[in-house]
Each structure stands twice: as C-alpha cells, then as structure tokens.
C-alpha cells in the first residue's frame, strides 16, 4: 500500500515482512536516517554524513524536509529491486551548498511507534539523453555503407561520409563548398538541384531520384545512383539545410536494360520474312544500346533458300550499324568511319564456333564497311557470336566496342547469345519462306502459258507478278472456228497448295474449252470442281475451308466480232472500241466459284476490229492508268500500253500478285470464209464436193482438195441421213483449214470402230485419221461438227 507522508516528495511503499527482511542487509550498506512521526530527524548514520556532509549533531532534531532542494529535477527511471519495492528519487542539499540526486526508501521504524526509517542512497549517474543520437550520427558519417551528404541552404556541400567519398571520384577533399553540378558535371545534376530546392521549400522528401552520368573516377562508363533528399531542421523548426543518401544501382539498371533489349528483340524479330531486313533489325537494335557497332553476316547459301552446309565458310553481310563518328575530313563533307571486318576469328570451323571475345584492329581510313581484312591500328573489343537455329549455324554476328576501356563482360556474352539466337530463328524462318516462295513462284510461272499461242482472233500482251499470298492464273486458248478463249482467275489459297489449285483449275479450263462449251457452262462445271475440292479438304482438315476462287471466262469470234463473257466473282473485262469509247457488258460479276449462289449468266456484245479488252485481277493498282490507256489504246501498241500501266502501278503500290491481260480484237476478211446453205437431199453431197473443190482452188489449196472433199462428203451424208432440216457448210481458211457442217440435231456423233463385216460406221473414223482435230459444239439451233487440217503457205 502506498502511504503519503508529511515530508514533501517522500513516498512510503508498504512491503511484506519477507521483503523487509530481504532488504535489511541492503539498507545497512546505505545511509540511514530515522525520523519521528512529526518528521524530525532522530538518527543520522555515519554513511549519511559521508553522503551529504552533515554530522549527526547537526542534523538531530532538525526536520527532514530541510534537506529537500527546490531545484527542478528530472529523475531517472526507477530501478527494479529484489523485494519488489521501488526507490523515490529526490534532490537533497549537501553541507557545502551543492545538491545531490539521491533515492529514498522509507519503512516504518521497528522500535519507534509512528516513526520512519529512511534509507538514503546516491542516485546512479543519469545517462546523457543525446548519447544514442550522437552515436548514430557518428556511425552514419564514419561506418555507414550508404552514401550520406549534408548541404546548406545554398546547396553547397558541407559534409560527406566515407561511403560517398568512394563514389567514383565525385566527392574529394576539395569538394566542400561545391554545388552538385560542380561536383559531377557529366550528369543530370542540374535537375537534381531543382528537386533539392523543392525540398528546401516544401519540406517534402524526395525518394528514388536517379542521378546518372559518367563520373570523374570512371569517365568511360555511365553510372546510376538512386538518391533520397530530406530537409534538416533545428529544435525551433528553422531550416538548416539538406541531407542526401545515395546508393549505386548501375548493375541493376544494366540488367533491366538488357531485359528490355531482349523484349524489344522478341517483338521486332519475325515481323519480316526478309533476311536482309532481319539482319539490319538486329544491327539497329543493338547500336548504341549494346555496342558501338554491329555487323551481321549469314551463309551465302541462305540467301537463296538452301539448307545450311556445315563446311560452308562463305559469308554475306546482311546488316551493319555503327555510331556516328565525330571526326570529319575535307571540311566536314566526308565522315571518317572505320571499316568492320568479317568475324576476326581463325579458330574452329564456323559450324563449331562458340561465343568468344577478342581484341581486333580496325582501319582508320574511309570507305566501304564491307571489308574482309583486319589490318589497321585502331584496337577495339569484339564479341563474335554464332547465330544458331534448329541446331545449325546460319551466320555470325559481331559486336564492336570501340577502344579498350569498355570490354564485354560475361553478362554481355549471355545477352549477345540470346540476341543472336532470336535473330537466327527469324533468319532461318525467312530462309524457309524464301525457299518455299521461290518454289511457289516457279510453279506458278510453270503452270502459266510461256507465250500466247498464235491465232487470228486477237493480239495479246500480258503482265504477271506471282502472288506471295494466294495464286493467280490466266490463259489464252485457241478454239475451233478461229475463235479464242480468254480466261483469268484467282484463288486465296497460298503457298504450294495455291499453286497446285491453279494447276488443277487451269487443266480443267483447257478440258472444258476443248469440249467447246459456252462461258456460262464452263463456269458452272468449274463450280462443281471447286465445290468437290473444298469438300475433300474440309474432310481432311476437319475444318471449314474459306478459300475464295474467282474466274472470268470469255470467248471471242473473229468471224462475227461477237464476245461472250461470264464471271464468277471476278471483275469483268473492260472493252473499248477503236474510237476509245467503252462498251458496257451489262453483267454483274456474280458469286465466287464453290459458293451456293446461282451463276449470274453470260453477256454478249459485238466488237469492231481494233477494239481493246483488258482483264485484270481484283484491286489492280494501275486502275486509273488502265482507264486512260484504254481510251487511247488504238493509237499505241499493246506492249507499250502494258508497260505504261505497269510502270504507273509499280510507282504507286507494288503490283505483287497482279495480272494484266490485254487483247486487241481482229476480224477475218470475207475472202477467208465461204458458207453454203444446203438442202437435206442425198443428191446435194456431190454439189458440196464441187463447191469445196472450187473454193480451195480459189485459195490455192488444191493439194488439200482430196481430203477435204472426202471429209465434207462424210459430214454432209451423216447430216442428211440422221437429221432433218437445212444443212450449212462452211470453210474457213485460218492457220488451219477448218470445215464445219451444221444441222438442227442436238445429238452428238459417236466415233465407232467398225468390224470387218460391218457395212457402215467408218465415216468418223476416217475423218479422225485424215484430219488433225475434230469435234462437236452445240448452239441454240442445233450442233456443228468441225474438223481442222494443217495447211502450208501464208495466210
């Protein structure tokens, strides 16, 4: 129980008898004072005399409160005691006038009822409050591994610790009194001073400001430090200056820069399937972020798409980048730049090459950087790294750091190897694309006509650029009766499969043309073929095919000047007369082949001789120039028109995959055709032979008379025997002698192989043996059986 006594500032703490016994020995060692219940001293021990200087005679009978000092006293923290009690701190007067800090412990006097026994002890010496602060401050300026600097309100350096003194020569013995930009000129110290001034003004600390630059102690490299700035104030709140802490994070930033470099490489490489572009991308990306110069070389065989050869050493440069030289000659008109040799290695074969660092020399003279030699005097560091893809070396990339003060580190080797690997994969993909692209282009060209065949219906000129995506084809196909078929089509299927597709379609078009079908029927049968092909591929790939196939098909007859056109999703041809006026076809393009929509039909127009037809792929880039060319086409040769259109198209958008087919119509003269209408009478067969004999004599083709009369005799006889109605006989002198017999029947004749005892069935067989070609075509009014015989002589 706590008891308040009459003596000011004295506190009694009740204890148990056991605690009393435990502390009695300790009380005997300290000064002992006894006072009665009125607070008058009745006993003063010798220890009390030694402590305060008063003798027992001087103190006996005096009030104990006379010893208490009125001075302000800050007591120390109460210490623990063995008996669980605590000491009361007081400040007592000494005999010599001084005061002394003591502790009191008050207990009831055992033999004096109502009296008190007081144990007086000198208080332990109070530790100074600022001792820890001073120790911390001293450690910061002597032992801290973190840079610490103090600046005054004028931003002048006043103190720095040893850690700051070792910061790449920025702080020296002469640094006191200098501002940050004077301490480190080659850095962003001006910006740092601006932030420091803001801290002085606002009191808000700055954390994580990055100072970077080339310090005086290492001018060859950039260093990065993270800085924090806070304001210094006294107890009254007056601003005394600033303190800054700094930690170097150069290696961390280098690692982050390397990660960003590799991330940029992953994003950039592979955006092009061009080896030259990929090689230049690698060189551009690494300079100046990783090296002062970069040269990228690949195996020469790769440029043509061939596979890697382990024994090959022939290299070709596909990328070069270097930092601009500050040295100029000839008054600055020419910039001196070093030449960059091929990989300066004479070690293992290229296939066994590993990343390695070497010192090499570069020539000082100007000139073409593709320089295979290594003679010179400019020493520099080089890092040679093979570019490997899928286990094969595709080339070598060489990084240069000019001078000898900045060699490549082990970390740089790892970064360079990763860069080279990413570039190598893109280069190898480009090689594979080049190989397939070359094969596709070659196949597309091989499937197209190597030259338009000679015929008398049209004169043609064409331009063809193989497509990288999809495939296009065109054809000019002679037909019986001096006619010609003009066809142009596209497919969105790419690669070798696209080239194979146009091969199949082109073959089908030739077959359908030989059947002498009309344009609408040709497209209808092509539609069935495309539908079947798409179904086969969907079944094989278990996915829906989205291939788009378009085609336009036209037949021109030089005898009548009639043009018949049908289209399946393809732009219609443009037709312009000799006067430059266009002839509308009055037909919509319709739906692509393989779609479920119905065909849009066909259109027919009559074109005078000298008209110009233009077939082109969708979105042909020279559309405007083509329109102008058609208006003036009769005045210029077709090849000249084609060249003008293609030249303007290439100047605007590269006509990759573009096809342009120009055709100028011709007409056969009246003197090259003879036609007779014959009655259905067996007696007319002899008349037909006479008419033919006379016409051949007029044309100077008497040598062909025997065969032609025999052919006409058989065809007219069959027409009279198996059909009813009038018969038409026509002879056409073209590059071949064409004989046509038309009747009203729609039944096609069938070639038979007669047996020995048969009396008939040999007519068509004889005709097939005596002529080069024969066939049947159907029209609205019946059919026409035709034959062709080769003839000698000029047309």
Buried (B, 14 or more C-beta within 10 A) or exposed (E): EEEEBEBEBBBBBEBEEEBBEBBEEBBEEBBBBBBBEEBBBBBBBEBBBEBBBBEBEEBBEBBBBEBBBEEEEEBBEEEEBEBEBBBBBBBBBBEEEEBBBBBBBBBBBEEBEEBBBBBBBBBEEEEEEEEEEEEEEEEBBEEBEEBBBBBBBEBBBBBBBBBBBBBBBBBEEEBEEBBBBEBBEEBBBEBBBEEBEEBBEEEEEBEEBEBBBBBBEEEEEBBBBBBBBBBBEEEEEEBEBBBBBBBBBBEEBBEEBBEEBBEEBEEBBBEBBBBBBBBBBBBBBBBEEBBBBBBBBBBBBBBEBBEBBEEBEEBBBBBBBBEEEEEEEEEEEEEBBBBBBBBBBEEEEBBEBEBBBBEBBBBEEBEEBBBEEBEBEEEBBBBBBBBBBEEBBBBBBBBBBBEEEBEBEEEBBEBBBBBBBBBBBBBBBBBBBBBBBEBBBEBBEEBBBEEBEEBBBBBBBBBBBBBBEBBBBBBBBBBBBBBBBBBBBBBBBBBBEBBBBBBBBBEBBBEBBBBBBBBBBBBBBBBEBBBEBBEEBEEEEEEEBEBBBBBBBBBBBBBBBBBBBBBBBBBBBBBBBBEBEEBEBEBEBBBBBBBEEEBBEBBBBEBEBBBBBBBBBBEBBBBEBBBBBBBEBBEBEBEEBBBBBBEBBBEEEEBEBBBBBBBBBBBBEEEBBBEBEBEBEEEBBEBBBEBBBEBBEEBEBEEBBEBBBBBBBBBBBBBBEEBEEEBBBBBBBBBBBBBBBBBBBEEEBEEEEEEEEEEEEBBBBEBEEBBEBBBBBBEEEBBBBBBBBEBEEEE
